[in-house]
Amino acid sequence: MSAICQVTGRKPGFGKSVSHSHKRTNRRWDPNIQRKTYYLPSQGRRITLTVSAKGIKTIDRDGIEAVMARLRARGDKI
């Protein structure tokens, strides 16, 4: 599963981990990605989205129909 939110577009962040001796190693900060299933009443079917915690809050606030309209307008195939 890719670590990209379909709603907000959040991706992993990259940087360095700095130890006590100041040695730097590569690391990444992954977003909190979840697979969620939502019911679309207008189409009478369920869809599964890969969303971050922020994306889930956005869907709760705006509604799944409004978010899906935004995704379709953006050109995403779902």
Jmol script that loads the backbone (N, CA, C; Angstrom):
load data "model"
ATOM      1  N   MET A   1       0.851  -1.175   0.000  1.00  0.00           N
ATOM      2  CA  MET A   1       0.000   0.000   0.000  1.00  0.00           C
ATOM      3  C   MET A   1       0.894   1.235   0.000  1.00  0.00           C
ATOM      4  N   SER A   2       0.613   2.172  -0.894  1.00  0.00           N
ATOM      5  CA  SER A   2       1.438   3.366  -0.957  1.00  0.00           C
ATOM      6  C   SER A   2       1.076   4.308   0.183  1.00  0.00           C
ATOM      7  N   ALA A   3       2.035   5.093   0.611  1.00  0.00           N
ATOM      8  CA  ALA A   3       1.853   5.978   1.765  1.00  0.00           C
ATOM      9  C   ALA A   3       1.432   7.368   1.315  1.00  0.00           C
ATOM     10  N   ILE A   4       0.432   7.441   0.410  1.00  0.00           N
ATOM     11  CA  ILE A   4      -0.073   8.722  -0.079  1.00  0.00           C
ATOM     12  C   ILE A   4      -1.577   8.769   0.152  1.00  0.00           C
ATOM     13  N   CYS A   5      -2.043   9.853   0.761  1.00  0.00           N
ATOM     14  CA  CYS A   5      -3.474  10.034   1.030  1.00  0.00           C
ATOM     15  C   CYS A   5      -4.173  10.447  -0.262  1.00  0.00           C
ATOM     16  N   GLN A   6      -5.286   9.789  -0.599  1.00  0.00           N
ATOM     17  CA  GLN A   6      -6.017  10.111  -1.812  1.00  0.00           C
ATOM     18  C   GLN A   6      -6.803  11.406  -1.668  1.00  0.00           C
ATOM     19  N   VAL A   7      -7.110  11.829  -0.454  1.00  0.00           N
ATOM     20  CA  VAL A   7      -7.911  13.033  -0.240  1.00  0.00           C
ATOM     21  C   VAL A   7      -7.024  14.268  -0.123  1.00  0.00           C
ATOM     22  N   THR A   8      -6.038  14.232   0.750  1.00  0.00           N
ATOM     23  CA  THR A   8      -5.213  15.410   1.013  1.00  0.00           C
ATOM     24  C   THR A   8      -3.896  15.407   0.255  1.00  0.00           C
ATOM     25  N   GLY A   9      -3.462  14.266  -0.254  1.00  0.00           N
ATOM     26  CA  GLY A   9      -2.203  14.184  -0.976  1.00  0.00           C
ATOM     27  C   GLY A   9      -0.976  14.135  -0.084  1.00  0.00           C
ATOM     28  N   ARG A  10      -1.159  13.867   1.204  1.00  0.00           N
ATOM     29  CA  ARG A  10      -0.020  13.804   2.120  1.00  0.00           C
ATOM     30  C   ARG A  10       0.881  12.640   1.769  1.00  0.00           C
ATOM     31  N   LYS A  11       2.204  12.897   1.815  1.00  0.00           N
ATOM     32  CA  LYS A  11       3.217  11.906   1.484  1.00  0.00           C
ATOM     33  C   LYS A  11       4.221  11.832   2.621  1.00  0.00           C
ATOM     34  N   PRO A  12       5.098  10.838   2.617  1.00  0.00           N
ATOM     35  CA  PRO A  12       6.139  10.782   3.639  1.00  0.00           C
ATOM     36  C   PRO A  12       7.081  11.978   3.530  1.00  0.00           C
ATOM     37  N   GLY A  13       7.559  12.417   4.691  1.00  0.00           N
ATOM     38  CA  GLY A  13       8.582  13.452   4.731  1.00  0.00           C
ATOM     39  C   GLY A  13       9.925  12.793   4.971  1.00  0.00           C
ATOM     40  N   PHE A  14      10.977  13.367   4.409  1.00  0.00           N
ATOM     41  CA  PHE A  14      12.313  12.790   4.523  1.00  0.00           C
ATOM     42  C   PHE A  14      13.238  13.756   5.229  1.00  0.00           C
ATOM     43  N   GLY A  15      14.203  13.213   5.947  1.00  0.00           N
ATOM     44  CA  GLY A  15      15.162  14.044   6.654  1.00  0.00           C
ATOM     45  C   GLY A  15      16.259  13.202   7.265  1.00  0.00           C
ATOM     46  N   LYS A  16      16.866  13.732   8.301  1.00  0.00           N
ATOM     47  CA  LYS A  16      17.975  13.061   8.971  1.00  0.00           C
ATOM     48  C   LYS A  16      17.630  12.829  10.438  1.00  0.00           C
ATOM     49  N   SER A  17      18.078  11.697  10.942  1.00  0.00           N
ATOM     50  CA  SER A  17      18.018  11.412  12.371  1.00  0.00           C
ATOM     51  C   SER A  17      19.401  11.730  12.925  1.00  0.00           C
ATOM     52  N   VAL A  18      19.457  12.559  13.973  1.00  0.00           N
ATOM     53  CA  VAL A  18      20.744  13.003  14.512  1.00  0.00           C
ATOM     54  C   VAL A  18      20.942  12.358  15.876  1.00  0.00           C
ATOM     55  N   SER A  19      22.023  11.576  16.017  1.00  0.00           N
ATOM     56  CA  SER A  19      22.310  10.881  17.264  1.00  0.00           C
ATOM     57  C   SER A  19      23.012  11.814  18.254  1.00  0.00           C
ATOM     58  N   HIS A  20      23.286  11.289  19.432  1.00  0.00           N
ATOM     59  CA  HIS A  20      23.979  12.069  20.457  1.00  0.00           C
ATOM     60  C   HIS A  20      25.378  12.475  19.994  1.00  0.00           C
ATOM     61  N   SER A  21      26.026  11.605  19.211  1.00  0.00           N
ATOM     62  CA  SER A  21      27.359  11.928  18.691  1.00  0.00           C
ATOM     63  C   SER A  21      27.286  12.817  17.448  1.00  0.00           C
ATOM     64  N   HIS A  22      26.083  13.216  17.087  1.00  0.00           N
ATOM     65  CA  HIS A  22      25.798  14.082  15.941  1.00  0.00           C
ATOM     66  C   HIS A  22      26.018  13.375  14.597  1.00  0.00           C
ATOM     67  N   LYS A  23      26.002  12.043  14.601  1.00  0.00           N
ATOM     68  CA  LYS A  23      26.042  11.271  13.360  1.00  0.00           C
ATOM     69  C   LYS A  23      24.642  11.318  12.742  1.00  0.00           C
ATOM     70  N   ARG A  24      24.590  11.574  11.447  1.00  0.00           N
ATOM     71  CA  ARG A  24      23.302  11.736  10.783  1.00  0.00           C
ATOM     72  C   ARG A  24      22.994  10.533   9.899  1.00  0.00           C
ATOM     73  N   THR A  25      21.797   9.999  10.031  1.00  0.00           N
ATOM     74  CA  THR A  25      21.335   8.898   9.194  1.00  0.00           C
ATOM     75  C   THR A  25      19.986   9.279   8.604  1.00  0.00           C
ATOM     76  N   ASN A  26      19.693   8.705   7.450  1.00  0.00           N
ATOM     77  CA  ASN A  26      18.440   9.014   6.764  1.00  0.00           C
ATOM     78  C   ASN A  26      17.261   8.409   7.506  1.00  0.00           C
ATOM     79  N   ARG A  27      16.132   9.102   7.470  1.00  0.00           N
ATOM     80  CA  ARG A  27      14.897   8.576   8.035  1.00  0.00           C
ATOM     81  C   ARG A  27      13.717   9.189   7.305  1.00  0.00           C
ATOM     82  N   ARG A  28      12.537   8.655   7.566  1.00  0.00           N
ATOM     83  CA  ARG A  28      11.338   9.217   6.953  1.00  0.00           C
ATOM     84  C   ARG A  28      10.203   9.264   7.959  1.00  0.00           C
ATOM     85  N   TRP A  29       9.360  10.257   7.820  1.00  0.00           N
ATOM     86  CA  TRP A  29       8.184  10.431   8.655  1.00  0.00           C
ATOM     87  C   TRP A  29       6.980  10.048   7.806  1.00  0.00           C
ATOM     88  N   ASP A  30       6.357   8.920   8.139  1.00  0.00           N
ATOM     89  CA  ASP A  30       5.197   8.456   7.381  1.00  0.00           C
ATOM     90  C   ASP A  30       3.921   9.084   7.918  1.00  0.00           C
ATOM     91  N   PRO A  31       2.996   9.461   7.017  1.00  0.00           N
ATOM     92  CA  PRO A  31       1.687   9.938   7.483  1.00  0.00           C
ATOM     93  C   PRO A  31       0.874   8.756   8.021  1.00  0.00           C
ATOM     94  N   ASN A  32      -0.122   9.055   8.824  1.00  0.00           N
ATOM     95  CA  ASN A  32      -0.983   8.032   9.414  1.00  0.00           C
ATOM     96  C   ASN A  32      -2.008   7.589   8.365  1.00  0.00           C
ATOM     97  N   ILE A  33      -1.640   6.611   7.538  1.00  0.00           N
ATOM     98  CA  ILE A  33      -2.466   6.161   6.416  1.00  0.00           C
ATOM     99  C   ILE A  33      -3.342   4.981   6.842  1.00  0.00           C
ATOM    100  N   GLN A  34      -4.623   5.066   6.509  1.00  0.00           N
ATOM    101  CA  GLN A  34      -5.596   4.016   6.819  1.00  0.00           C
ATOM    102  C   GLN A  34      -6.362   3.657   5.545  1.00  0.00           C
ATOM    103  N   ARG A  35      -6.818   2.408   5.463  1.00  0.00           N
ATOM    104  CA  ARG A  35      -7.744   2.001   4.393  1.00  0.00           C
ATOM    105  C   ARG A  35      -9.149   2.049   4.966  1.00  0.00           C
ATOM    106  N   LYS A  36     -10.007   2.905   4.401  1.00  0.00           N
ATOM    107  CA  LYS A  36     -11.361   3.081   4.908  1.00  0.00           C
ATOM    108  C   LYS A  36     -12.354   2.814   3.787  1.00  0.00           C
ATOM    109  N   THR A  37     -13.462   2.194   4.134  1.00  0.00           N
ATOM    110  CA  THR A  37     -14.535   1.931   3.185  1.00  0.00           C
ATOM    111  C   THR A  37     -15.680   2.875   3.489  1.00  0.00           C
ATOM    112  N   TYR A  38     -16.156   3.574   2.467  1.00  0.00           N
ATOM    113  CA  TYR A  38     -17.267   4.512   2.603  1.00  0.00           C
ATOM    114  C   TYR A  38     -18.387   4.088   1.669  1.00  0.00           C
ATOM    115  N   TYR A  39     -19.617   4.391   2.052  1.00  0.00           N
ATOM    116  CA  TYR A  39     -20.790   4.094   1.232  1.00  0.00           C
ATOM    117  C   TYR A  39     -21.218   5.357   0.509  1.00  0.00           C
ATOM    118  N   LEU A  40     -21.364   5.259  -0.821  1.00  0.00           N
ATOM    119  CA  LEU A  40     -21.835   6.380  -1.627  1.00  0.00           C
ATOM    120  C   LEU A  40     -23.311   6.177  -1.933  1.00  0.00           C
ATOM    121  N   PRO A  41     -24.193   6.920  -1.273  1.00  0.00           N
ATOM    122  CA  PRO A  41     -25.630   6.729  -1.513  1.00  0.00           C
ATOM    123  C   PRO A  41     -26.048   7.065  -2.946  1.00  0.00           C
ATOM    124  N   SER A  42     -25.402   8.049  -3.563  1.00  0.00           N
ATOM    125  CA  SER A  42     -25.790   8.457  -4.915  1.00  0.00           C
ATOM    126  C   SER A  42     -25.532   7.351  -5.937  1.00  0.00           C
ATOM    127  N   GLN A  43     -24.496   6.540  -5.708  1.00  0.00           N
ATOM    128  CA  GLN A  43     -24.173   5.456  -6.634  1.00  0.00           C
ATOM    129  C   GLN A  43     -24.617   4.098  -6.115  1.00  0.00           C
ATOM    130  N   GLY A  44     -25.004   4.030  -4.845  1.00  0.00           N
ATOM    131  CA  GLY A  44     -25.454   2.777  -4.266  1.00  0.00           C
ATOM    132  C   GLY A  44     -24.358   1.739  -4.142  1.00  0.00           C
ATOM    133  N   ARG A  45     -23.128   2.168  -3.904  1.00  0.00           N
ATOM    134  CA  ARG A  45     -22.015   1.234  -3.785  1.00  0.00           C
ATOM    135  C   ARG A  45     -21.029   1.722  -2.738  1.00  0.00           C
ATOM    136  N   ARG A  46     -20.104   0.828  -2.395  1.00  0.00           N
ATOM    137  CA  ARG A  46     -19.053   1.153  -1.436  1.00  0.00           C
ATOM    138  C   ARG A  46     -17.762   1.432  -2.207  1.00  0.00           C
ATOM    139  N   ILE A  47     -16.937   2.336  -1.637  1.00  0.00           N
ATOM    140  CA  ILE A  47     -15.617   2.596  -2.198  1.00  0.00           C
ATOM    141  C   ILE A  47     -14.601   2.492  -1.074  1.00  0.00           C
ATOM    142  N   THR A  48     -13.414   2.032  -1.408  1.00  0.00           N
ATOM    143  CA  THR A  48     -12.325   1.942  -0.442  1.00  0.00           C
ATOM    144  C   THR A  48     -11.292   2.996  -0.789  1.00  0.00           C
ATOM    145  N   LEU A  49     -10.976   3.841   0.183  1.00  0.00           N
ATOM    146  CA  LEU A  49     -10.003   4.911  -0.012  1.00  0.00           C
ATOM    147  C   LEU A  49      -8.808   4.695   0.899  1.00  0.00           C
ATOM    148  N   THR A  50      -7.650   5.135   0.448  1.00  0.00           N
ATOM    149  CA  THR A  50      -6.446   5.172   1.274  1.00  0.00           C
ATOM    150  C   THR A  50      -6.306   6.610   1.746  1.00  0.00           C
ATOM    151  N   VAL A  51      -6.618   6.843   3.021  1.00  0.00           N
ATOM    152  CA  VAL A  51      -6.672   8.207   3.534  1.00  0.00           C
ATOM    153  C   VAL A  51      -5.843   8.341   4.799  1.00  0.00           C
ATOM    154  N   SER A  52      -5.368   9.563   5.035  1.00  0.00           N
ATOM    155  CA  SER A  52      -4.660   9.871   6.272  1.00  0.00           C
ATOM    156  C   SER A  52      -5.687  10.247   7.334  1.00  0.00           C
ATOM    157  N   ALA A  53      -5.230  10.397   8.562  1.00  0.00           N
ATOM    158  CA  ALA A  53      -6.125  10.804   9.648  1.00  0.00           C
ATOM    159  C   ALA A  53      -6.733  12.164   9.337  1.00  0.00           C
ATOM    160  N   LYS A  54      -5.948  13.063   8.747  1.00  0.00           N
ATOM    161  CA  LYS A  54      -6.456  14.376   8.351  1.00  0.00           C
ATOM    162  C   LYS A  54      -7.515  14.228   7.255  1.00  0.00           C
ATOM    163  N   GLY A  55      -7.326  13.283   6.326  1.00  0.00           N
ATOM    164  CA  GLY A  55      -8.303  13.033   5.276  1.00  0.00           C
ATOM    165  C   GLY A  55      -9.616  12.506   5.831  1.00  0.00           C
ATOM    166  N   ILE A  56      -9.543  11.664   6.871  1.00  0.00           N
ATOM    167  CA  ILE A  56     -10.755  11.148   7.512  1.00  0.00           C
ATOM    168  C   ILE A  56     -11.530  12.297   8.147  1.00  0.00           C
ATOM    169  N   LYS A  57     -10.818  13.217   8.796  1.00  0.00           N
ATOM    170  CA  LYS A  57     -11.469  14.381   9.400  1.00  0.00           C
ATOM    171  C   LYS A  57     -12.114  15.261   8.330  1.00  0.00           C
ATOM    172  N   THR A  58     -11.462  15.391   7.179  1.00  0.00           N
ATOM    173  CA  THR A  58     -12.016  16.177   6.082  1.00  0.00           C
ATOM    174  C   THR A  58     -13.308  15.549   5.561  1.00  0.00           C
ATOM    175  N   ILE A  59     -13.322  14.228   5.416  1.00  0.00           N
ATOM    176  CA  ILE A  59     -14.524  13.529   4.958  1.00  0.00           C
ATOM    177  C   ILE A  59     -15.638  13.666   5.987  1.00  0.00           C
ATOM    178  N   ASP A  60     -15.307  13.566   7.276  1.00  0.00           N
ATOM    179  CA  ASP A  60     -16.315  13.731   8.326  1.00  0.00           C
ATOM    180  C   ASP A  60     -16.905  15.140   8.303  1.00  0.00           C
ATOM    181  N   ARG A  61     -16.069  16.136   8.028  1.00  0.00           N
ATOM    182  CA  ARG A  61     -16.528  17.528   8.043  1.00  0.00           C
ATOM    183  C   ARG A  61     -17.361  17.870   6.806  1.00  0.00           C
ATOM    184  N   ASP A  62     -16.857  17.506   5.601  1.00  0.00           N
ATOM    185  CA  ASP A  62     -17.490  17.926   4.354  1.00  0.00           C
ATOM    186  C   ASP A  62     -18.483  16.914   3.796  1.00  0.00           C
ATOM    187  N   GLY A  63     -18.336  15.648   4.152  1.00  0.00           N
ATOM    188  CA  GLY A  63     -19.198  14.603   3.608  1.00  0.00           C
ATOM    189  C   GLY A  63     -18.503  13.884   2.463  1.00  0.00           C
ATOM    190  N   ILE A  64     -18.806  12.604   2.329  1.00  0.00           N
ATOM    191  CA  ILE A  64     -18.143  11.781   1.321  1.00  0.00           C
ATOM    192  C   ILE A  64     -18.530  12.208  -0.095  1.00  0.00           C
ATOM    193  N   GLU A  65     -19.767  12.656  -0.305  1.00  0.00           N
ATOM    194  CA  GLU A  65     -20.201  13.067  -1.645  1.00  0.00           C
ATOM    195  C   GLU A  65     -19.416  14.292  -2.121  1.00  0.00           C
ATOM    196  N   ALA A  66     -19.219  15.284  -1.236  1.00  0.00           N
ATOM    197  CA  ALA A  66     -18.477  16.494  -1.604  1.00  0.00           C
ATOM    198  C   ALA A  66     -17.013  16.173  -1.873  1.00  0.00           C
ATOM    199  N   VAL A  67     -16.429  15.294  -1.066  1.00  0.00           N
ATOM    200  CA  VAL A  67     -15.028  14.925  -1.260  1.00  0.00           C
ATOM    201  C   VAL A  67     -14.865  14.154  -2.568  1.00  0.00           C
ATOM    202  N   MET A  68     -15.792  13.254  -2.865  1.00  0.00           N
ATOM    203  CA  MET A  68     -15.711  12.502  -4.123  1.00  0.00           C
ATOM    204  C   MET A  68     -15.878  13.425  -5.327  1.00  0.00           C
ATOM    205  N   ALA A  69     -16.728  14.446  -5.214  1.00  0.00           N
ATOM    206  CA  ALA A  69     -16.881  15.412  -6.306  1.00  0.00           C
ATOM    207  C   ALA A  69     -15.570  16.150  -6.538  1.00  0.00           C
ATOM    208  N   ARG A  70     -14.855  16.505  -5.453  1.00  0.00           N
ATOM    209  CA  ARG A  70     -13.563  17.167  -5.581  1.00  0.00           C
ATOM    210  C   ARG A  70     -12.533  16.251  -6.239  1.00  0.00           C
ATOM    211  N   LEU A  71     -12.537  14.964  -5.850  1.00  0.00           N
ATOM    212  CA  LEU A  71     -11.593  14.021  -6.434  1.00  0.00           C
ATOM    213  C   LEU A  71     -11.852  13.827  -7.923  1.00  0.00           C
ATOM    214  N   ARG A  72     -13.131  13.752  -8.299  1.00  0.00           N
ATOM    215  CA  ARG A  72     -13.474  13.600  -9.732  1.00  0.00           C
ATOM    216  C   ARG A  72     -13.084  14.848 -10.516  1.00  0.00           C
ATOM    217  N   ALA A  73     -13.288  16.036  -9.919  1.00  0.00           N
ATOM    218  CA  ALA A  73     -12.924  17.272 -10.599  1.00  0.00           C
ATOM    219  C   ALA A  73     -11.402  17.381 -10.772  1.00  0.00           C
ATOM    220  N   ARG A  74     -10.666  16.819  -9.836  1.00  0.00           N
ATOM    221  CA  ARG A  74      -9.208  16.813  -9.901  1.00  0.00           C
ATOM    222  C   ARG A  74      -8.701  15.819 -10.939  1.00  0.00           C
ATOM    223  N   GLY A  75      -9.554  14.874 -11.318  1.00  0.00           N
ATOM    224  CA  GLY A  75      -9.178  13.907 -12.344  1.00  0.00           C
ATOM    225  C   GLY A  75      -8.747  12.566 -11.808  1.00  0.00           C
ATOM    226  N   ASP A  76      -8.950  12.309 -10.518  1.00  0.00           N
ATOM    227  CA  ASP A  76      -8.572  11.019  -9.932  1.00  0.00           C
ATOM    228  C   ASP A  76      -9.579   9.952 -10.346  1.00  0.00           C
ATOM    229  N   LYS A  77      -9.071   8.773 -10.672  1.00  0.00           N
ATOM    230  CA  LYS A  77      -9.924   7.645 -11.062  1.00  0.00           C
ATOM    231  C   LYS A  77     -10.180   6.787  -9.830  1.00  0.00           C
ATOM    232  N   ILE A  78     -11.443   6.757  -9.372  1.00  0.00           N
ATOM    233  CA  ILE A  78     -11.790   5.960  -8.187  1.00  0.00           C
ATOM    234  C   ILE A  78     -13.010   5.124  -8.492  1.00  0.00           C
TER     235      ILE A  78
END
end "model"
wireframe off; spacefill off
backbone 0.3
color backbone group
